[in-house]
Amino acid sequence: MALLEDLADELAKETLEAGELMGDSEYYREVAKLLGTSSTTMEEAFLTSIRFRLAARRGHAFVKQSLATYKKANTPKSGENG
């Protein structure tokens, strides 16, 4: 089923990018609904890829924010020796 997963992931990436451009974070739900009318297997693979990609985004954002907080807390203030 590599083809299914590849197609679903490609569509998920494209859909999330389109949703960002349109300012619609739920756009992927419309695409999933459309897919479900033709292939529930494709719909499931697509939604799995969406969940993976959204989770990865949240993870990356958390790490970035954690590092920024750490750097801010551990950067010597001007006038301090460090």
mmCIF file of the N, C-alpha and C atoms, coordinates in Angstrom:
data_MODEL
# 
_entry.id   MODEL 
# 
loop_
_atom_site.group_PDB 
_atom_site.id 
_atom_site.type_symbol 
_atom_site.label_atom_id 
_atom_site.label_alt_id 
_atom_site.label_comp_id 
_atom_site.label_asym_id 
_atom_site.label_entity_id 
_atom_site.label_seq_id 
_atom_site.pdbx_PDB_ins_code 
_atom_site.Cartn_x 
_atom_site.Cartn_y 
_atom_site.Cartn_z 
_atom_site.occupancy 
_atom_site.B_iso_or_equiv 
_atom_site.pdbx_formal_charge 
_atom_site.auth_seq_id 
_atom_site.auth_comp_id 
_atom_site.auth_asym_id 
_atom_site.auth_atom_id 
_atom_site.pdbx_PDB_model_num 
ATOM 1   N N  . MET A 1 1  ? 0.809   -1.207 0.000  1.00 0.00 ? 1  MET A N  1 
ATOM 2   C CA . MET A 1 1  ? 0.000   0.000  0.000  1.00 0.00 ? 1  MET A CA 1 
ATOM 3   C C  . MET A 1 1  ? 0.847   1.265  0.000  1.00 0.00 ? 1  MET A C  1 
ATOM 4   N N  . ALA A 1 2  ? 2.088   1.158  -0.412 1.00 0.00 ? 2  ALA A N  1 
ATOM 5   C CA . ALA A 1 2  ? 2.958   2.328  -0.427 1.00 0.00 ? 2  ALA A CA 1 
ATOM 6   C C  . ALA A 1 2  ? 2.390   3.427  -1.325 1.00 0.00 ? 2  ALA A C  1 
ATOM 7   N N  . LEU A 1 3  ? 1.799   3.046  -2.426 1.00 0.00 ? 3  LEU A N  1 
ATOM 8   C CA . LEU A 1 3  ? 1.227   4.043  -3.335 1.00 0.00 ? 3  LEU A CA 1 
ATOM 9   C C  . LEU A 1 3  ? 0.131   4.830  -2.631 1.00 0.00 ? 3  LEU A C  1 
ATOM 10  N N  . LEU A 1 4  ? -0.747  4.137  -1.927 1.00 0.00 ? 4  LEU A N  1 
ATOM 11  C CA . LEU A 1 4  ? -1.830  4.794  -1.196 1.00 0.00 ? 4  LEU A CA 1 
ATOM 12  C C  . LEU A 1 4  ? -1.267  5.801  -0.199 1.00 0.00 ? 4  LEU A C  1 
ATOM 13  N N  . GLU A 1 5  ? -0.303  5.377  0.595  1.00 0.00 ? 5  GLU A N  1 
ATOM 14  C CA . GLU A 1 5  ? 0.276   6.264  1.603  1.00 0.00 ? 5  GLU A CA 1 
ATOM 15  C C  . GLU A 1 5  ? 1.005   7.440  0.970  1.00 0.00 ? 5  GLU A C  1 
ATOM 16  N N  . ASP A 1 6  ? 1.711   7.183  -0.114 1.00 0.00 ? 6  ASP A N  1 
ATOM 17  C CA . ASP A 1 6  ? 2.414   8.269  -0.807 1.00 0.00 ? 6  ASP A CA 1 
ATOM 18  C C  . ASP A 1 6  ? 1.431   9.299  -1.362 1.00 0.00 ? 6  ASP A C  1 
ATOM 19  N N  . LEU A 1 7  ? 0.388   8.817  -2.012 1.00 0.00 ? 7  LEU A N  1 
ATOM 20  C CA . LEU A 1 7  ? -0.615  9.729  -2.573 1.00 0.00 ? 7  LEU A CA 1 
ATOM 21  C C  . LEU A 1 7  ? -1.327  10.508 -1.469 1.00 0.00 ? 7  LEU A C  1 
ATOM 22  N N  . ALA A 1 8  ? -1.686  9.815  -0.397 1.00 0.00 ? 8  ALA A N  1 
ATOM 23  C CA . ALA A 1 8  ? -2.387  10.463 0.711  1.00 0.00 ? 8  ALA A CA 1 
ATOM 24  C C  . ALA A 1 8  ? -1.507  11.516 1.373  1.00 0.00 ? 8  ALA A C  1 
ATOM 25  N N  . ASP A 1 9  ? -0.227  11.205 1.563  1.00 0.00 ? 9  ASP A N  1 
ATOM 26  C CA . ASP A 1 9  ? 0.667   12.161 2.208  1.00 0.00 ? 9  ASP A CA 1 
ATOM 27  C C  . ASP A 1 9  ? 0.925   13.370 1.322  1.00 0.00 ? 9  ASP A C  1 
ATOM 28  N N  . GLU A 1 10 ? 1.085   13.132 0.032  1.00 0.00 ? 10 GLU A N  1 
ATOM 29  C CA . GLU A 1 10 ? 1.276   14.242 -0.908 1.00 0.00 ? 10 GLU A CA 1 
ATOM 30  C C  . GLU A 1 10 ? 0.059   15.171 -0.883 1.00 0.00 ? 10 GLU A C  1 
ATOM 31  N N  . LEU A 1 11 ? -1.120  14.582 -0.893 1.00 0.00 ? 11 LEU A N  1 
ATOM 32  C CA . LEU A 1 11 ? -2.349  15.370 -0.847 1.00 0.00 ? 11 LEU A CA 1 
ATOM 33  C C  . LEU A 1 11 ? -2.488  16.085 0.495  1.00 0.00 ? 11 LEU A C  1 
ATOM 34  N N  . ALA A 1 12 ? -2.109  15.429 1.574  1.00 0.00 ? 12 ALA A N  1 
ATOM 35  C CA . ALA A 1 12 ? -2.181  16.053 2.899  1.00 0.00 ? 12 ALA A CA 1 
ATOM 36  C C  . ALA A 1 12 ? -1.281  17.284 2.965  1.00 0.00 ? 12 ALA A C  1 
ATOM 37  N N  . LYS A 1 13 ? -0.072  17.153 2.462  1.00 0.00 ? 13 LYS A N  1 
ATOM 38  C CA . LYS A 1 13 ? 0.858   18.285 2.460  1.00 0.00 ? 13 LYS A CA 1 
ATOM 39  C C  . LYS A 1 13 ? 0.286   19.445 1.647  1.00 0.00 ? 13 LYS A C  1 
ATOM 40  N N  . GLU A 1 14 ? -0.189  19.139 0.460  1.00 0.00 ? 14 GLU A N  1 
ATOM 41  C CA . GLU A 1 14 ? -0.763  20.160 -0.422 1.00 0.00 ? 14 GLU A CA 1 
ATOM 42  C C  . GLU A 1 14 ? -1.989  20.811 0.222  1.00 0.00 ? 14 GLU A C  1 
ATOM 43  N N  . THR A 1 15 ? -2.811  20.002 0.863  1.00 0.00 ? 15 THR A N  1 
ATOM 44  C CA . THR A 1 15 ? -4.035  20.499 1.494  1.00 0.00 ? 15 THR A CA 1 
ATOM 45  C C  . THR A 1 15 ? -3.723  21.420 2.662  1.00 0.00 ? 15 THR A C  1 
ATOM 46  N N  . LEU A 1 16 ? -2.771  21.041 3.506  1.00 0.00 ? 16 LEU A N  1 
ATOM 47  C CA . LEU A 1 16 ? -2.414  21.900 4.637  1.00 0.00 ? 16 LEU A CA 1 
ATOM 48  C C  . LEU A 1 16 ? -1.833  23.229 4.156  1.00 0.00 ? 16 LEU A C  1 
ATOM 49  N N  . GLU A 1 17 ? -1.024  23.181 3.109  1.00 0.00 ? 17 GLU A N  1 
ATOM 50  C CA . GLU A 1 17 ? -0.472  24.415 2.543  1.00 0.00 ? 17 GLU A CA 1 
ATOM 51  C C  . GLU A 1 17 ? -1.590  25.299 1.989  1.00 0.00 ? 17 GLU A C  1 
ATOM 52  N N  . ALA A 1 18 ? -2.543  24.694 1.289  1.00 0.00 ? 18 ALA A N  1 
ATOM 53  C CA . ALA A 1 18 ? -3.670  25.452 0.737  1.00 0.00 ? 18 ALA A CA 1 
ATOM 54  C C  . ALA A 1 18 ? -4.506  26.052 1.863  1.00 0.00 ? 18 ALA A C  1 
ATOM 55  N N  . GLY A 1 19 ? -4.747  25.279 2.896  1.00 0.00 ? 19 GLY A N  1 
ATOM 56  C CA . GLY A 1 19 ? -5.506  25.776 4.040  1.00 0.00 ? 19 GLY A CA 1 
ATOM 57  C C  . GLY A 1 19 ? -4.840  26.971 4.691  1.00 0.00 ? 19 GLY A C  1 
ATOM 58  N N  . GLU A 1 20 ? -3.507  26.918 4.807  1.00 0.00 ? 20 GLU A N  1 
ATOM 59  C CA . GLU A 1 20 ? -2.766  28.057 5.367  1.00 0.00 ? 20 GLU A CA 1 
ATOM 60  C C  . GLU A 1 20 ? -2.933  29.290 4.498  1.00 0.00 ? 20 GLU A C  1 
ATOM 61  N N  . LEU A 1 21 ? -2.780  29.123 3.191  1.00 0.00 ? 21 LEU A N  1 
ATOM 62  C CA . LEU A 1 21 ? -2.914  30.254 2.268  1.00 0.00 ? 21 LEU A CA 1 
ATOM 63  C C  . LEU A 1 21 ? -4.305  30.867 2.326  1.00 0.00 ? 21 LEU A C  1 
ATOM 64  N N  . MET A 1 22 ? -5.320  30.023 2.496  1.00 0.00 ? 22 MET A N  1 
ATOM 65  C CA . MET A 1 22 ? -6.701  30.499 2.536  1.00 0.00 ? 22 MET A CA 1 
ATOM 66  C C  . MET A 1 22 ? -7.133  30.921 3.936  1.00 0.00 ? 22 MET A C  1 
ATOM 67  N N  . GLY A 1 23 ? -6.267  30.712 4.920  1.00 0.00 ? 23 GLY A N  1 
ATOM 68  C CA . GLY A 1 23 ? -6.623  31.064 6.289  1.00 0.00 ? 23 GLY A CA 1 
ATOM 69  C C  . GLY A 1 23 ? -7.690  30.153 6.878  1.00 0.00 ? 23 GLY A C  1 
ATOM 70  N N  . ASP A 1 24 ? -7.711  28.911 6.430  1.00 0.00 ? 24 ASP A N  1 
ATOM 71  C CA . ASP A 1 24 ? -8.727  27.955 6.873  1.00 0.00 ? 24 ASP A CA 1 
ATOM 72  C C  . ASP A 1 24 ? -8.043  26.705 7.417  1.00 0.00 ? 24 ASP A C  1 
ATOM 73  N N  . SER A 1 25 ? -7.874  26.657 8.732  1.00 0.00 ? 25 SER A N  1 
ATOM 74  C CA . SER A 1 25 ? -7.170  25.534 9.347  1.00 0.00 ? 25 SER A CA 1 
ATOM 75  C C  . SER A 1 25 ? -7.978  24.236 9.317  1.00 0.00 ? 25 SER A C  1 
ATOM 76  N N  . GLU A 1 26 ? -9.236  24.313 8.957  1.00 0.00 ? 26 GLU A N  1 
ATOM 77  C CA . GLU A 1 26 ? -10.092 23.126 8.894  1.00 0.00 ? 26 GLU A CA 1 
ATOM 78  C C  . GLU A 1 26 ? -10.373 22.684 7.454  1.00 0.00 ? 26 GLU A C  1 
ATOM 79  N N  . TYR A 1 27 ? -9.701  23.289 6.496  1.00 0.00 ? 27 TYR A N  1 
ATOM 80  C CA . TYR A 1 27 ? -9.929  22.976 5.085  1.00 0.00 ? 27 TYR A CA 1 
ATOM 81  C C  . TYR A 1 27 ? -9.768  21.482 4.791  1.00 0.00 ? 27 TYR A C  1 
ATOM 82  N N  . TYR A 1 28 ? -8.836  20.851 5.484  1.00 0.00 ? 28 TYR A N  1 
ATOM 83  C CA . TYR A 1 28 ? -8.579  19.436 5.237  1.00 0.00 ? 28 TYR A CA 1 
ATOM 84  C C  . TYR A 1 28 ? -9.826  18.579 5.469  1.00 0.00 ? 28 TYR A C  1 
ATOM 85  N N  . ARG A 1 29 ? -10.732 19.037 6.320  1.00 0.00 ? 29 ARG A N  1 
ATOM 86  C CA . ARG A 1 29 ? -11.966 18.274 6.576  1.00 0.00 ? 29 ARG A CA 1 
ATOM 87  C C  . ARG A 1 29 ? -12.842 18.203 5.315  1.00 0.00 ? 29 ARG A C  1 
ATOM 88  N N  . GLU A 1 30 ? -12.858 19.287 4.555  1.00 0.00 ? 30 GLU A N  1 
ATOM 89  C CA . GLU A 1 30 ? -13.621 19.288 3.298  1.00 0.00 ? 30 GLU A CA 1 
ATOM 90  C C  . GLU A 1 30 ? -13.025 18.297 2.305  1.00 0.00 ? 30 GLU A C  1 
ATOM 91  N N  . VAL A 1 31 ? -11.696 18.299 2.236  1.00 0.00 ? 31 VAL A N  1 
ATOM 92  C CA . VAL A 1 31 ? -11.017 17.377 1.320  1.00 0.00 ? 31 VAL A CA 1 
ATOM 93  C C  . VAL A 1 31 ? -11.277 15.936 1.756  1.00 0.00 ? 31 VAL A C  1 
ATOM 94  N N  . ALA A 1 32 ? -11.202 15.677 3.051  1.00 0.00 ? 32 ALA A N  1 
ATOM 95  C CA . ALA A 1 32 ? -11.452 14.326 3.563  1.00 0.00 ? 32 ALA A CA 1 
ATOM 96  C C  . ALA A 1 32 ? -12.868 13.863 3.227  1.00 0.00 ? 32 ALA A C  1 
ATOM 97  N N  . LYS A 1 33 ? -13.818 14.761 3.379  1.00 0.00 ? 33 LYS A N  1 
ATOM 98  C CA . LYS A 1 33 ? -15.213 14.419 3.070  1.00 0.00 ? 33 LYS A CA 1 
ATOM 99  C C  . LYS A 1 33 ? -15.359 14.054 1.594  1.00 0.00 ? 33 LYS A C  1 
ATOM 100 N N  . LEU A 1 34 ? -14.717 14.830 0.740  1.00 0.00 ? 34 LEU A N  1 
ATOM 101 C CA . LEU A 1 34 ? -14.748 14.543 -0.693 1.00 0.00 ? 34 LEU A CA 1 
ATOM 102 C C  . LEU A 1 34 ? -14.116 13.185 -0.988 1.00 0.00 ? 34 LEU A C  1 
ATOM 103 N N  . LEU A 1 35 ? -12.978 12.909 -0.372 1.00 0.00 ? 35 LEU A N  1 
ATOM 104 C CA . LEU A 1 35 ? -12.310 11.624 -0.582 1.00 0.00 ? 35 LEU A CA 1 
ATOM 105 C C  . LEU A 1 35 ? -13.192 10.467 -0.136 1.00 0.00 ? 35 LEU A C  1 
ATOM 106 N N  . GLY A 1 36 ? -13.888 10.667 0.977  1.00 0.00 ? 36 GLY A N  1 
ATOM 107 C CA . GLY A 1 36 ? -14.736 9.613  1.517  1.00 0.00 ? 36 GLY A CA 1 
ATOM 108 C C  . GLY A 1 36 ? -15.854 9.195  0.586  1.00 0.00 ? 36 GLY A C  1 
ATOM 109 N N  . THR A 1 37 ? -16.257 10.086 -0.297 1.00 0.00 ? 37 THR A N  1 
ATOM 110 C CA . THR A 1 37 ? -17.319 9.726  -1.248 1.00 0.00 ? 37 THR A CA 1 
ATOM 111 C C  . THR A 1 37 ? -16.814 8.778  -2.330 1.00 0.00 ? 37 THR A C  1 
ATOM 112 N N  . SER A 1 38 ? -15.500 8.751  -2.529 1.00 0.00 ? 38 SER A N  1 
ATOM 113 C CA . SER A 1 38 ? -14.918 7.888  -3.557 1.00 0.00 ? 38 SER A CA 1 
ATOM 114 C C  . SER A 1 38 ? -14.193 6.681  -2.975 1.00 0.00 ? 38 SER A C  1 
ATOM 115 N N  . SER A 1 39 ? -13.458 6.924  -1.880 1.00 0.00 ? 39 SER A N  1 
ATOM 116 C CA . SER A 1 39 ? -12.635 5.860  -1.309 1.00 0.00 ? 39 SER A CA 1 
ATOM 117 C C  . SER A 1 39 ? -12.420 6.111  0.179  1.00 0.00 ? 39 SER A C  1 
ATOM 118 N N  . THR A 1 40 ? -13.066 5.311  0.992  1.00 0.00 ? 40 THR A N  1 
ATOM 119 C CA . THR A 1 40 ? -12.868 5.472  2.440  1.00 0.00 ? 40 THR A CA 1 
ATOM 120 C C  . THR A 1 40 ? -11.449 5.088  2.840  1.00 0.00 ? 40 THR A C  1 
ATOM 121 N N  . THR A 1 41 ? -10.834 4.196  2.088  1.00 0.00 ? 41 THR A N  1 
ATOM 122 C CA . THR A 1 41 ? -9.450  3.816  2.369  1.00 0.00 ? 41 THR A CA 1 
ATOM 123 C C  . THR A 1 41 ? -8.524  5.009  2.161  1.00 0.00 ? 41 THR A C  1 
ATOM 124 N N  . MET A 1 42 ? -8.723  5.729  1.070  1.00 0.00 ? 42 MET A N  1 
ATOM 125 C CA . MET A 1 42 ? -7.929  6.928  0.802  1.00 0.00 ? 42 MET A CA 1 
ATOM 126 C C  . MET A 1 42 ? -8.216  7.993  1.855  1.00 0.00 ? 42 MET A C  1 
ATOM 127 N N  . GLU A 1 43 ? -9.471  8.148  2.229  1.00 0.00 ? 43 GLU A N  1 
ATOM 128 C CA . GLU A 1 43 ? -9.833  9.127  3.256  1.00 0.00 ? 43 GLU A CA 1 
ATOM 129 C C  . GLU A 1 43 ? -9.099  8.833  4.566  1.00 0.00 ? 43 GLU A C  1 
ATOM 130 N N  . GLU A 1 44 ? -9.071  7.576  4.973  1.00 0.00 ? 44 GLU A N  1 
ATOM 131 C CA . GLU A 1 44 ? -8.400  7.200  6.217  1.00 0.00 ? 44 GLU A CA 1 
ATOM 132 C C  . GLU A 1 44 ? -6.896  7.454  6.140  1.00 0.00 ? 44 GLU A C  1 
ATOM 133 N N  . ALA A 1 45 ? -6.286  7.097  5.022  1.00 0.00 ? 45 ALA A N  1 
ATOM 134 C CA . ALA A 1 45 ? -4.850  7.322  4.854  1.00 0.00 ? 45 ALA A CA 1 
ATOM 135 C C  . ALA A 1 45 ? -4.538  8.817  4.856  1.00 0.00 ? 45 ALA A C  1 
ATOM 136 N N  . PHE A 1 46 ? -5.376  9.596  4.207  1.00 0.00 ? 46 PHE A N  1 
ATOM 137 C CA . PHE A 1 46 ? -5.220  11.052 4.158  1.00 0.00 ? 46 PHE A CA 1 
ATOM 138 C C  . PHE A 1 46 ? -5.310  11.645 5.562  1.00 0.00 ? 46 PHE A C  1 
ATOM 139 N N  . LEU A 1 47 ? -6.338  11.253 6.316  1.00 0.00 ? 47 LEU A N  1 
ATOM 140 C CA . LEU A 1 47 ? -6.507  11.794 7.671  1.00 0.00 ? 47 LEU A CA 1 
ATOM 141 C C  . LEU A 1 47 ? -5.373  11.366 8.597  1.00 0.00 ? 47 LEU A C  1 
ATOM 142 N N  . THR A 1 48 ? -4.859  10.160 8.403  1.00 0.00 ? 48 THR A N  1 
ATOM 143 C CA . THR A 1 48 ? -3.700  9.724  9.187  1.00 0.00 ? 48 THR A CA 1 
ATOM 144 C C  . THR A 1 48 ? -2.507  10.623 8.894  1.00 0.00 ? 48 THR A C  1 
ATOM 145 N N  . SER A 1 49 ? -2.270  10.900 7.633  1.00 0.00 ? 49 SER A N  1 
ATOM 146 C CA . SER A 1 49 ? -1.164  11.774 7.254  1.00 0.00 ? 49 SER A CA 1 
ATOM 147 C C  . SER A 1 49 ? -1.367  13.184 7.795  1.00 0.00 ? 49 SER A C  1 
ATOM 148 N N  . ILE A 1 50 ? -2.587  13.684 7.752  1.00 0.00 ? 50 ILE A N  1 
ATOM 149 C CA . ILE A 1 50 ? -2.892  15.004 8.314  1.00 0.00 ? 50 ILE A CA 1 
ATOM 150 C C  . ILE A 1 50 ? -2.545  15.019 9.798  1.00 0.00 ? 50 ILE A C  1 
ATOM 151 N N  . ARG A 1 51 ? -2.995  13.993 10.535 1.00 0.00 ? 51 ARG A N  1 
ATOM 152 C CA . ARG A 1 51 ? -2.707  13.934 11.978 1.00 0.00 ? 51 ARG A CA 1 
ATOM 153 C C  . ARG A 1 51 ? -1.209  13.903 12.236 1.00 0.00 ? 51 ARG A C  1 
ATOM 154 N N  . PHE A 1 52 ? -0.470  13.111 11.474 1.00 0.00 ? 52 PHE A N  1 
ATOM 155 C CA . PHE A 1 52 ? 0.985   13.050 11.636 1.00 0.00 ? 52 PHE A CA 1 
ATOM 156 C C  . PHE A 1 52 ? 1.619   14.415 11.396 1.00 0.00 ? 52 PHE A C  1 
ATOM 157 N N  . ARG A 1 53 ? 1.216   15.059 10.317 1.00 0.00 ? 53 ARG A N  1 
ATOM 158 C CA . ARG A 1 53 ? 1.801   16.353 9.970  1.00 0.00 ? 53 ARG A CA 1 
ATOM 159 C C  . ARG A 1 53 ? 1.446   17.426 10.995 1.00 0.00 ? 53 ARG A C  1 
ATOM 160 N N  . LEU A 1 54 ? 0.206   17.446 11.472 1.00 0.00 ? 54 LEU A N  1 
ATOM 161 C CA . LEU A 1 54 ? -0.179  18.435 12.484 1.00 0.00 ? 54 LEU A CA 1 
ATOM 162 C C  . LEU A 1 54 ? 0.540   18.176 13.806 1.00 0.00 ? 54 LEU A C  1 
ATOM 163 N N  . ALA A 1 55 ? 0.676   16.917 14.171 1.00 0.00 ? 55 ALA A N  1 
ATOM 164 C CA . ALA A 1 55 ? 1.397   16.575 15.397 1.00 0.00 ? 55 ALA A CA 1 
ATOM 165 C C  . ALA A 1 55 ? 2.865   16.982 15.288 1.00 0.00 ? 55 ALA A C  1 
ATOM 166 N N  . ALA A 1 56 ? 3.463   16.734 14.135 1.00 0.00 ? 56 ALA A N  1 
ATOM 167 C CA . ALA A 1 56 ? 4.862   17.121 13.936 1.00 0.00 ? 56 ALA A CA 1 
ATOM 168 C C  . ALA A 1 56 ? 5.027   18.632 14.022 1.00 0.00 ? 56 ALA A C  1 
ATOM 169 N N  . ARG A 1 57 ? 4.093   19.381 13.455 1.00 0.00 ? 57 ARG A N  1 
ATOM 170 C CA . ARG A 1 57 ? 4.146   20.848 13.552 1.00 0.00 ? 57 ARG A CA 1 
ATOM 171 C C  . ARG A 1 57 ? 4.107   21.295 15.006 1.00 0.00 ? 57 ARG A C  1 
ATOM 172 N N  . ARG A 1 58 ? 3.176   20.706 15.774 1.00 0.00 ? 58 ARG A N  1 
ATOM 173 C CA . ARG A 1 58 ? 3.069   21.075 17.190 1.00 0.00 ? 58 ARG A CA 1 
ATOM 174 C C  . ARG A 1 58 ? 4.349   20.720 17.932 1.00 0.00 ? 58 ARG A C  1 
ATOM 175 N N  . GLY A 1 59 ? 4.910   19.571 17.614 1.00 0.00 ? 59 GLY A N  1 
ATOM 176 C CA . GLY A 1 59 ? 6.164   19.166 18.246 1.00 0.00 ? 59 GLY A CA 1 
ATOM 177 C C  . GLY A 1 59 ? 7.298   20.120 17.927 1.00 0.00 ? 59 GLY A C  1 
ATOM 178 N N  . HIS A 1 60 ? 7.438   20.479 16.661 1.00 0.00 ? 60 HIS A N  1 
ATOM 179 C CA . HIS A 1 60 ? 8.487   21.424 16.260 1.00 0.00 ? 60 HIS A CA 1 
ATOM 180 C C  . HIS A 1 60 ? 8.291   22.779 16.938 1.00 0.00 ? 60 HIS A C  1 
ATOM 181 N N  . ALA A 1 61 ? 7.055   23.246 16.990 1.00 0.00 ? 61 ALA A N  1 
ATOM 182 C CA . ALA A 1 61 ? 6.766   24.536 17.628 1.00 0.00 ? 61 ALA A CA 1 
ATOM 183 C C  . ALA A 1 61 ? 7.105   24.494 19.114 1.00 0.00 ? 61 ALA A C  1 
ATOM 184 N N  . PHE A 1 62 ? 6.805   23.383 19.770 1.00 0.00 ? 62 PHE A N  1 
ATOM 185 C CA . PHE A 1 62 ? 7.106   23.243 21.191 1.00 0.00 ? 62 PHE A CA 1 
ATOM 186 C C  . PHE A 1 62 ? 8.611   23.278 21.441 1.00 0.00 ? 62 PHE A C  1 
ATOM 187 N N  . VAL A 1 63 ? 9.360   22.537 20.644 1.00 0.00 ? 63 VAL A N  1 
ATOM 188 C CA . VAL A 1 63 ? 10.816  22.519 20.798 1.00 0.00 ? 63 VAL A CA 1 
ATOM 189 C C  . VAL A 1 63 ? 11.391  23.910 20.548 1.00 0.00 ? 63 VAL A C  1 
ATOM 190 N N  . LYS A 1 64 ? 10.931  24.580 19.509 1.00 0.00 ? 64 LYS A N  1 
ATOM 191 C CA . LYS A 1 64 ? 11.408  25.927 19.187 1.00 0.00 ? 64 LYS A CA 1 
ATOM 192 C C  . LYS A 1 64 ? 11.129  26.884 20.340 1.00 0.00 ? 64 LYS A C  1 
ATOM 193 N N  . GLN A 1 65 ? 9.912   26.839 20.873 1.00 0.00 ? 65 GLN A N  1 
ATOM 194 C CA . GLN A 1 65 ? 9.544   27.711 21.991 1.00 0.00 ? 65 GLN A CA 1 
ATOM 195 C C  . GLN A 1 65 ? 10.347  27.371 23.246 1.00 0.00 ? 65 GLN A C  1 
ATOM 196 N N  . SER A 1 66 ? 10.548  26.094 23.505 1.00 0.00 ? 66 SER A N  1 
ATOM 197 C CA . SER A 1 66 ? 11.325  25.674 24.670 1.00 0.00 ? 66 SER A CA 1 
ATOM 198 C C  . SER A 1 66 ? 12.758  26.187 24.587 1.00 0.00 ? 66 SER A C  1 
ATOM 199 N N  . LEU A 1 67 ? 13.355  26.076 23.416 1.00 0.00 ? 67 LEU A N  1 
ATOM 200 C CA . LEU A 1 67 ? 14.723  26.569 23.232 1.00 0.00 ? 67 LEU A CA 1 
ATOM 201 C C  . LEU A 1 67 ? 14.793  28.081 23.378 1.00 0.00 ? 67 LEU A C  1 
ATOM 202 N N  . ALA A 1 68 ? 13.812  28.785 22.847 1.00 0.00 ? 68 ALA A N  1 
ATOM 203 C CA . ALA A 1 68 ? 13.794  30.246 22.972 1.00 0.00 ? 68 ALA A CA 1 
ATOM 204 C C  . ALA A 1 68 ? 13.675  30.648 24.437 1.00 0.00 ? 68 ALA A C  1 
ATOM 205 N N  . THR A 1 69 ? 12.827  29.974 25.178 1.00 0.00 ? 69 THR A N  1 
ATOM 206 C CA . THR A 1 69 ? 12.666  30.261 26.607 1.00 0.00 ? 69 THR A CA 1 
ATOM 207 C C  . THR A 1 69 ? 13.954  29.967 27.359 1.00 0.00 ? 69 THR A C  1 
ATOM 208 N N  . TYR A 1 70 ? 14.573  28.846 27.040 1.00 0.00 ? 70 TYR A N  1 
ATOM 209 C CA . TYR A 1 70 ? 15.832  28.472 27.688 1.00 0.00 ? 70 TYR A CA 1 
ATOM 210 C C  . TYR A 1 70 ? 16.923  29.500 27.396 1.00 0.00 ? 70 TYR A C  1 
ATOM 211 N N  . LYS A 1 71 ? 17.061  29.880 26.135 1.00 0.00 ? 71 LYS A N  1 
ATOM 212 C CA . LYS A 1 71 ? 18.098  30.847 25.764 1.00 0.00 ? 71 LYS A CA 1 
ATOM 213 C C  . LYS A 1 71 ? 17.867  32.186 26.449 1.00 0.00 ? 71 LYS A C  1 
ATOM 214 N N  . LYS A 1 72 ? 16.614  32.610 26.515 1.00 0.00 ? 72 LYS A N  1 
ATOM 215 C CA . LYS A 1 72 ? 16.296  33.879 27.162 1.00 0.00 ? 72 LYS A CA 1 
ATOM 216 C C  . LYS A 1 72 ? 16.651  33.827 28.645 1.00 0.00 ? 72 LYS A C  1 
ATOM 217 N N  . ALA A 1 73 ? 16.361  32.726 29.293 1.00 0.00 ? 73 ALA A N  1 
ATOM 218 C CA . ALA A 1 73 ? 16.631  32.579 30.724 1.00 0.00 ? 73 ALA A CA 1 
ATOM 219 C C  . ALA A 1 73 ? 18.117  32.419 31.014 1.00 0.00 ? 73 ALA A C  1 
ATOM 220 N N  . ASN A 1 74 ? 18.886  31.968 30.030 1.00 0.00 ? 74 ASN A N  1 
ATOM 221 C CA . ASN A 1 74 ? 20.299  31.686 30.259 1.00 0.00 ? 74 ASN A CA 1 
ATOM 222 C C  . ASN A 1 74 ? 21.244  32.618 29.517 1.00 0.00 ? 74 ASN A C  1 
ATOM 223 N N  . THR A 1 75 ? 20.734  33.715 29.021 1.00 0.00 ? 75 THR A N  1 
ATOM 224 C CA . THR A 1 75 ? 21.563  34.713 28.365 1.00 0.00 ? 75 THR A CA 1 
ATOM 225 C C  . THR A 1 75 ? 21.927  35.770 29.395 1.00 0.00 ? 75 THR A C  1 
ATOM 226 N N  . PRO A 1 76 ? 23.231  36.016 29.584 1.00 0.00 ? 76 PRO A N  1 
ATOM 227 C CA . PRO A 1 76 ? 23.624  37.046 30.555 1.00 0.00 ? 76 PRO A CA 1 
ATOM 228 C C  . PRO A 1 76 ? 23.067  38.409 30.144 1.00 0.00 ? 76 PRO A C  1 
ATOM 229 N N  . LYS A 1 77 ? 22.561  39.108 31.122 1.00 0.00 ? 77 LYS A N  1 
ATOM 230 C CA . LYS A 1 77 ? 22.055  40.458 30.869 1.00 0.00 ? 77 LYS A CA 1 
ATOM 231 C C  . LYS A 1 77 ? 23.243  41.401 30.749 1.00 0.00 ? 77 LYS A C  1 
ATOM 232 N N  . SER A 1 78 ? 23.067  42.508 30.029 1.00 0.00 ? 78 SER A N  1 
ATOM 233 C CA . SER A 1 78 ? 24.178  43.438 29.854 1.00 0.00 ? 78 SER A CA 1 
ATOM 234 C C  . SER A 1 78 ? 24.646  43.929 31.222 1.00 0.00 ? 78 SER A C  1 
ATOM 235 N N  . GLY A 1 79 ? 25.924  43.987 31.363 1.00 0.00 ? 79 GLY A N  1 
ATOM 236 C CA . GLY A 1 79 ? 26.516  44.408 32.627 1.00 0.00 ? 79 GLY A CA 1 
ATOM 237 C C  . GLY A 1 79 ? 26.859  43.237 33.531 1.00 0.00 ? 79 GLY A C  1 
ATOM 238 N N  . GLU A 1 80 ? 26.375  42.061 33.203 1.00 0.00 ? 80 GLU A N  1 
ATOM 239 C CA . GLU A 1 80 ? 26.693  40.875 33.991 1.00 0.00 ? 80 GLU A CA 1 
ATOM 240 C C  . GLU A 1 80 ? 27.864  40.158 33.345 1.00 0.00 ? 80 GLU A C  1 
ATOM 241 N N  . ASN A 1 81 ? 28.670  39.556 34.136 1.00 0.00 ? 81 ASN A N  1 
ATOM 242 C CA . ASN A 1 81 ? 29.755  38.732 33.611 1.00 0.00 ? 81 ASN A CA 1 
ATOM 243 C C  . ASN A 1 81 ? 29.224  37.323 33.442 1.00 0.00 ? 81 ASN A C  1 
ATOM 244 N N  . GLY A 1 82 ? 29.501  36.731 32.360 1.00 0.00 ? 82 GLY A N  1 
ATOM 245 C CA . GLY A 1 82 ? 28.951  35.404 32.183 1.00 0.00 ? 82 GLY A CA 1 
ATOM 246 C C  . GLY A 1 82 ? 29.768  34.625 31.296 1.00 0.00 ? 82 GLY A C  1 
# 
